[in-house]
């Protein structure tokens, strides 16, 4: 019985700490959004509006993310490494600050379409429909919930518009 209680407490502790920003040495070695990498970073940042850039930079101060993660999400619909919580928490931060997600992780599908319009030019009504489909989430971790929302949305966008 005692082992079961210790195991439960350990699982709860791990679950709660997974959504906390990393502050270890490894995080400090990750390239941030303001560093330069050849071509792809500049091209990607050019697509992002001036309203969204400061939000991304602010979130990147706490949740450092490599631009490669965003590029991969944009082209494949998912992150290259899905076990790392930091990029997921970066997305949560951006969604909250861009007013796409509320503090209680409810998604504004119309605002989602407005923000996506700054990155990709797609029919607004299509984006609202896709976002509505993806907004019903079961995840309890806000970071995972934000990632799964965008993963769903990007998957739908890629399937509809990027496949020939």
N, C-alpha and C positions, 0 to 999 in steps of 0.2 A: 504494500500500500504506500509506504514511504517513497519507494522508487517511482511510483506512478505520479505522486505529487511533485517530486523533483523534476521529472520529465515534463510534466505539464507546465510548471513555472518556467523551465528552460525554453520550451516552445513558445510560450507567450512572450518572453523577453526577446527572443530572436525575432519574432514577428513584429514586435513594436520597434525594434531598433533597425529593421531593414528599411524603413522609410525615412530615416534620419540622414541628413547630409553627411557625407564622408569628410573627415578632417585629417585623415592620415597622410603620410608622406606620399603615398601613391597618387592621391588626388592632386597634389601639388605638381606632379610630373606630367599631368595630362594637359595637352594643348587646349587653350581656351578659344572662344569664338573670336577674340580680337587679334589673335596671332594670325600670321599669314601662311597659307600653304598654297602651292601652285594652282592656278586656274580655278579649280572647283570651289574653293572657299569664296573667292571674289565673285564668281558667277552666282553662287547661291545667295550671298549677301546682297547682290544687286537686285535679286528678285524680291527681297523683303523690304517692305515699306519703311519709311523713316519713323513711323509710329511704333512699329514692332521691334525695330533694332534696339532701342534703349531697354525695352522689356527683356529681350533676350540677353543683353549684356548684363543687366542687373541680376537675372536668375543665374547666369553663368558664374557670377561671383560666389554664390553659395553652392551651386550644383554644377561643377565643371563638367563640360561635355566636349568631346571632339566633334568637329564639323562632319567628320566621316559618319558619325551616328545619324545625324540629320539627313545627310545625303542618302544614306542607305534606307532610312525610313521613307524618304521621298521617292526612291526608285523601286524598292522591293516591298514596302509596306510594313517592315519590321526592323528592329535594331539588329546589328550583327551579333550582339551578345545580350541575351534577354535576362540573364541572371543579375546583372549589375543594376542596382536600384537608382544610382545617381542620375543617369540620363532620364529615367522615368520621372524622377522628382523634378528635374529640370523642366520637363514637359508640363508637369502639374503647375509649377511656378509660372510658366509662361501663360498657360491657359487661365489661371486665376488672375494674373495681372492684366491680361488682355480682355478680361471679363467674359471669357468663353465658359469658364467653370466658376461656380460660386464656391464660397468657403466650405460648404457641405458637399462639394463635388457633384452638383447638379449642372448639367450642360445646357447652355443656351444655343439652340440649333441655328437660329437666325444670326446670332453673333458669330457662330462658327463659320457660317457661309460668308459673312462679311470679312472675317480675318483670312479665310482661305482665298478669297478673291484678291487679296494683296500678294499672294504667293503664286497662285495658279488661276488663270482665267477660265472659269467653267460656269455653266448656267447656274444662277443662284438657286432656282427652284430644285435642281438636281442635288445641289449641295445640301439644301435644307432636308430633302427627303432622305438622303444618305445619312446625314447627321442624326436625324430622328431615329432611324433604324439602329444606329450605333449607340445612341444615348442611354438606352436601358441597360445598365451595367450592374453586375452582381458583386464586383470586387469591393472589399472593405478598405483596403489600403488606398489612400488618395493618389499616390504616385502610380500604383499599378492600374488603378481605375482610369487615370488620365492617359496612360500609355495604351491600354486596351481600347479606349475610345478612339484615339488617333490611329492605332493599328487597324481597327475595323474600318474607319473612314478612308484611310489611305489605300487599304486593300480594295475597297469598292471603287475608288477613283481609278486606281491602276487597272483593275479589271474592265472598267467601262471605257476609259479614255486612252490608256497607254498600250493596250494590246491591239494588234492588227490582225 
